[in-house]
Amino acid sequence: MRLLVVGAGSTGGYFGGRLMQAGRDVTFLVRPRRAAQLRSTGLAIKSPQGDITLRPRLITAAEVDGTYDAILLTVKSFSLETALDDMAAAVGSGTVILPVLNGMRHVDILKARFGDNVGGCVCKVATTLDDDGRIIQLTTMEELAYGELDGRPSPRMQAVDGFMAGAGFEARLSPVIGREMWEKWVMLATVGAVTCMMRGTVGDVEAAPGGQAFALAVLDEVIAVISAVGIPPSEGLVSAVRDQLLQKGSRTTSSMYRDLEKGQPVEADAVIGDLVRRAREAGLATPLVSAAYTHLSVYAARIAA
């Protein structure tokens, strides 16, 4: 199997790097600036499991060399449209696209353009890029789940599973990947809204006056929307997110908060804004989540000016 990883940031670089380290056939499709950086320094991963530096196979959009069996799409939501144009020549009739973007809006966009090529995928990993372009793994959590959006078994997903297995991270074929994607949105939207709105860690918010009530009220709003417009989360997921929000001293933040603290663009539209839009269309009130979206929109306009 030939895999094309679209993007070599903290997520794509991490999983693609682990697969490459395990001897898999991996190519990275990157923008020219990132290509130049990686050709100069290599793909460096600093991890609790040991640091590695790899020399990956890199191509830019102008260098796409035919179709691939699978594409792991790992760009930020605000780069999606450009990435779809860049990777279009790599998509053949048998290509399966595995998107690990946040939220669910990207699924509709991908299916409109590539139809049945689109599969489901969820990643759980805490990584970031440092100023030198190195991938820093913040915790030992590292999981990639994938499957058909309708839950059916398929030869192409069996092939993906064989390719991913034994590459140094937890890889699993899921018959309920659609629900897992909606559940991840519950977690991302809740923790993102709470930490970005309050400009602090989960533990900071929990310890503040009214912090626990605020965080749980945000979670209730998010669950109500997801349950109305998508696939309701399991009780286990809801319980896990509640426990996370109430963990004393937790240093947990969201990736969106970490981007905000660095003055970088944030995925406010995909993670929070799309949720607000779907709630409005469903006739649901989301005062706290809507306030978080306004807050992030002000920030986004400021850094874009």
C-alpha positions as CSV (number, residue, x, y, z in Angstrom):
1,M,0.0,0.0,0.0
2,R,1.1,3.5,-0.9
3,L,0.1,6.2,1.6
4,L,0.1,9.9,0.9
5,V,0.1,12.1,4.1
6,V,-1.3,15.5,3.2
7,G,0.5,17.9,5.6
8,A,3.5,17.3,7.8
9,G,2.6,19.3,10.8
10,S,2.3,18.0,14.3
11,T,-0.4,15.4,13.5
12,G,0.5,14.3,10.0
13,G,4.2,14.4,10.7
14,Y,3.8,12.3,13.8
15,F,1.7,9.5,12.4
16,G,3.4,9.6,9.0
17,G,6.8,9.6,10.7
18,R,5.9,6.6,12.9
19,L,4.6,4.7,9.8
20,M,7.8,5.6,7.9
21,Q,9.9,4.5,10.9
22,A,8.1,1.1,10.7
23,G,9.1,0.7,7.1
24,R,5.8,1.6,5.4
25,D,5.6,3.3,2.0
26,V,4.8,6.9,3.0
27,T,5.0,10.1,1.0
28,F,4.3,13.6,2.4
29,L,2.5,16.2,0.3
30,V,3.6,19.6,1.7
31,R,3.7,23.2,0.8
32,P,7.0,24.5,-0.6
33,R,8.1,26.2,2.6
34,R,7.6,23.1,4.8
35,A,9.3,21.0,2.1
36,A,12.4,23.2,2.2
37,Q,12.5,23.1,6.0
38,L,12.2,19.3,6.1
39,R,14.8,18.8,3.4
40,S,17.2,20.9,5.5
41,T,16.5,19.5,9.0
42,G,14.7,16.2,8.4
43,L,11.4,15.3,10.1
44,A,12.2,15.4,13.8
45,I,10.0,14.0,16.5
46,K,10.8,14.6,20.2
47,S,8.8,12.1,22.2
48,P,8.7,10.5,25.6
49,Q,9.3,7.2,23.7
50,G,12.6,8.5,22.3
51,D,13.6,11.2,19.8
52,I,14.0,10.4,16.1
53,T,14.9,12.3,12.9
54,L,13.8,10.9,9.5
55,R,14.4,11.8,5.9
56,P,10.9,11.5,4.4
57,R,9.9,11.4,0.8
58,L,8.4,14.8,0.0
59,I,6.4,16.2,-2.9
60,T,4.6,19.4,-3.5
61,A,1.3,19.8,-5.4
62,A,3.2,20.2,-8.7
63,E,5.1,17.0,-8.1
64,V,2.2,14.6,-7.5
65,D,3.3,11.4,-9.1
66,G,0.0,9.4,-9.7
67,T,-2.6,8.0,-7.5
68,Y,-2.2,6.5,-4.0
69,D,-4.0,3.7,-2.3
70,A,-4.8,5.8,0.8
71,I,-4.5,9.5,1.7
72,L,-4.2,10.6,5.4
73,L,-5.5,14.2,5.3
74,T,-4.1,16.1,8.3
75,V,-4.3,19.8,7.5
76,K,-6.1,22.4,9.6
77,S,-9.7,23.2,8.6
78,F,-8.8,26.7,7.2
79,S,-6.3,25.0,4.8
80,L,-8.8,22.4,3.6
81,E,-9.8,23.9,0.3
82,T,-6.3,24.5,-0.8
83,A,-5.3,20.9,0.3
84,L,-8.1,19.4,-1.8
85,D,-6.8,21.1,-4.9
86,D,-3.3,20.0,-4.1
87,M,-4.1,16.4,-3.6
88,A,-6.8,15.9,-6.3
89,A,-4.4,14.3,-8.8
90,A,-3.5,11.7,-6.2
91,V,-7.0,10.5,-5.9
92,G,-7.9,7.5,-8.0
93,S,-11.0,5.4,-8.2
94,G,-9.7,3.0,-5.5
95,T,-8.2,5.6,-3.2
96,V,-9.5,5.8,0.3
97,I,-9.3,9.3,2.0
98,L,-8.9,9.2,5.8
99,P,-9.5,12.7,7.2
100,V,-8.4,13.6,10.7
101,L,-9.7,17.2,10.7
102,N,-11.6,18.6,13.6
103,G,-15.4,19.0,13.6
104,M,-17.6,17.4,10.9
105,R,-18.0,20.0,8.2
106,H,-15.0,18.6,6.3
107,V,-16.9,15.4,5.8
108,D,-19.6,17.1,3.7
109,I,-17.0,19.1,1.8
110,L,-14.9,15.9,1.0
111,K,-17.9,13.8,0.0
112,A,-19.2,16.6,-2.3
113,R,-15.9,16.5,-4.2
114,F,-14.7,12.9,-3.8
115,G,-17.8,10.9,-3.1
116,D,-17.3,7.2,-2.0
117,N,-13.5,7.8,-1.7
118,V,-14.1,9.3,1.7
119,G,-13.8,7.1,4.8
120,G,-13.9,7.9,8.5
121,C,-10.9,8.6,10.8
122,V,-10.2,9.8,14.3
123,C,-6.8,10.5,15.8
124,K,-6.0,11.1,19.5
125,V,-2.6,12.6,20.0
126,A,-1.2,15.6,21.8
127,T,1.5,17.1,19.7
128,T,2.7,20.5,18.7
129,L,5.4,22.1,16.4
130,D,8.2,24.1,18.0
131,D,9.8,27.2,16.5
132,D,12.2,24.9,14.6
133,G,9.5,22.8,13.0
134,R,10.1,19.8,15.2
135,I,7.2,17.7,16.3
136,I,6.9,17.7,20.1
137,Q,4.8,14.8,21.6
138,L,3.3,16.2,24.8
139,T,1.8,12.9,26.2
140,T,2.0,9.2,25.5
141,M,-1.5,9.2,24.0
142,E,-1.3,8.1,20.3
143,E,-4.2,6.4,18.6
144,L,-5.6,6.3,15.1
145,A,-9.0,4.7,14.4
146,Y,-10.6,4.3,10.9
147,G,-13.5,2.7,9.2
148,E,-16.3,3.1,6.7
149,L,-18.7,5.9,7.6
150,D,-21.7,3.6,7.4
151,G,-20.0,0.9,9.5
152,R,-19.8,-1.8,6.9
153,P,-16.8,-4.0,6.6
154,S,-14.8,-3.5,3.4
155,P,-11.6,-4.8,1.8
156,R,-10.1,-1.4,1.6
157,M,-10.4,-0.8,5.3
158,Q,-9.0,-4.2,6.0
159,A,-6.0,-3.2,3.8
160,V,-5.6,0.1,5.7
161,D,-5.7,-1.8,9.0
162,G,-3.0,-4.1,7.9
163,F,-0.9,-1.1,6.8
164,M,-1.3,0.7,10.1
165,A,-0.9,-2.2,12.5
166,G,2.4,-2.5,14.4
167,A,3.7,1.0,13.5
168,G,4.4,2.2,17.1
169,F,1.0,3.7,17.9
170,E,-2.5,2.2,18.7
171,A,-4.3,1.5,15.4
172,R,-7.7,0.0,15.2
173,L,-10.5,-0.6,12.7
174,S,-13.7,0.7,14.0
175,P,-17.3,-0.3,13.0
176,V,-18.6,2.8,14.6
177,I,-16.2,5.4,13.3
178,G,-19.0,7.8,12.6
179,R,-20.1,7.9,16.2
180,E,-16.4,8.3,17.3
181,M,-16.0,11.3,15.0
182,W,-19.1,13.0,16.5
183,E,-17.9,12.1,20.0
184,K,-14.5,13.7,19.3
185,W,-16.3,16.9,18.3
186,V,-18.1,16.8,21.7
187,M,-14.7,16.8,23.5
188,L,-13.0,19.3,21.2
189,A,-15.8,21.8,21.2
190,T,-16.3,21.6,25.0
191,V,-12.6,21.8,26.0
192,G,-11.9,24.3,23.3
193,A,-14.7,26.6,24.3
194,V,-13.9,26.4,28.0
195,T,-10.1,26.9,27.8
196,C,-10.3,29.6,25.0
197,M,-13.1,31.5,26.6
198,M,-11.5,31.5,30.0
199,R,-7.9,31.7,28.7
200,G,-6.6,29.0,31.0
201,T,-6.1,25.3,31.6
202,V,-8.9,22.9,32.6
203,G,-7.5,23.1,36.1
204,D,-7.5,26.9,36.1
205,V,-11.2,27.0,35.2
206,E,-12.1,24.2,37.6
207,A,-10.5,26.2,40.5
208,A,-12.1,29.5,39.6
209,P,-15.4,30.7,41.2
210,G,-18.2,29.3,39.1
211,G,-15.7,27.5,36.9
212,Q,-17.1,24.0,37.4
213,A,-20.7,25.1,36.7
214,F,-19.5,27.0,33.6
215,A,-17.6,24.1,32.2
216,L,-20.4,21.6,32.7
217,A,-23.0,24.0,31.2
218,V,-20.8,24.3,28.1
219,L,-20.7,20.5,27.9
220,D,-24.5,20.3,28.3
221,E,-25.0,22.7,25.4
222,V,-22.6,20.8,23.1
223,I,-24.2,17.4,23.9
224,A,-27.6,18.8,23.2
225,V,-26.6,20.0,19.7
226,I,-24.6,16.9,18.8
227,S,-27.5,14.7,19.9
228,A,-30.0,16.7,17.8
229,V,-28.0,17.0,14.6
230,G,-25.6,14.0,14.6
231,I,-25.0,10.8,16.5
232,P,-25.5,11.1,20.3
233,P,-22.4,10.4,22.4
234,S,-22.2,7.3,24.5
235,E,-22.6,7.6,28.3
236,G,-19.0,6.5,28.7
237,L,-17.7,9.5,26.6
238,V,-19.9,11.9,28.4
239,S,-18.7,10.7,31.8
240,A,-15.1,10.8,30.6
241,V,-15.4,14.5,29.5
242,R,-17.2,15.5,32.7
243,D,-14.4,13.9,34.7
244,Q,-11.8,15.7,32.6
245,L,-13.5,19.0,33.2
246,L,-13.6,18.5,37.0
247,Q,-10.0,17.2,37.4
248,K,-8.3,19.4,40.0
249,G,-5.0,20.8,38.9
250,S,-5.3,19.6,35.3
251,R,-2.9,21.2,32.9
252,T,-5.1,20.0,30.0
253,T,-5.8,22.6,27.3
254,S,-7.1,22.4,23.7
255,S,-5.0,22.6,20.6
256,M,-7.0,25.6,19.7
257,Y,-6.0,27.3,23.0
258,R,-2.4,26.5,22.4
259,D,-2.6,28.1,18.9
260,L,-4.4,31.1,20.4
261,E,-1.6,31.5,23.0
262,K,1.0,31.5,20.2
263,G,-0.9,34.1,18.2
264,Q,-1.6,31.7,15.4
265,P,-4.8,31.1,13.4
266,V,-7.4,29.0,15.2
267,E,-10.1,26.5,13.9
268,A,-12.9,28.5,15.5
269,D,-15.2,28.1,12.5
270,A,-14.9,24.3,12.2
271,V,-14.9,23.5,15.9
272,I,-17.2,26.1,17.4
273,G,-18.8,28.1,14.6
274,D,-20.2,25.1,12.7
275,L,-21.7,23.8,16.0
276,V,-23.4,27.2,16.5
277,R,-24.7,27.2,13.0
278,R,-26.2,23.7,13.3
279,A,-27.7,24.6,16.6
280,R,-29.4,27.6,15.1
281,E,-30.8,25.6,12.2
282,A,-32.2,23.1,14.7
283,G,-33.7,25.8,16.8
284,L,-31.5,25.2,19.8
285,A,-30.1,28.0,22.1
286,T,-26.4,27.8,22.8
287,P,-25.6,31.1,24.7
288,L,-22.3,29.9,26.2
289,V,-20.9,28.2,23.0
290,S,-22.1,31.2,20.9
291,A,-20.3,33.6,23.2
292,A,-17.1,31.5,22.9
293,Y,-17.5,31.7,19.1
294,T,-17.8,35.5,19.2
295,H,-14.8,35.7,21.5
296,L,-12.7,33.6,19.1
297,S,-14.0,35.5,16.0
298,V,-12.8,38.7,17.5
299,Y,-9.4,37.2,18.0
300,A,-9.3,35.8,14.5
301,A,-10.2,39.2,13.0
302,R,-7.5,40.9,15.1
303,I,-4.6,38.6,14.0
304,A,-5.8,38.7,10.3
305,A,-5.7,42.5,10.3
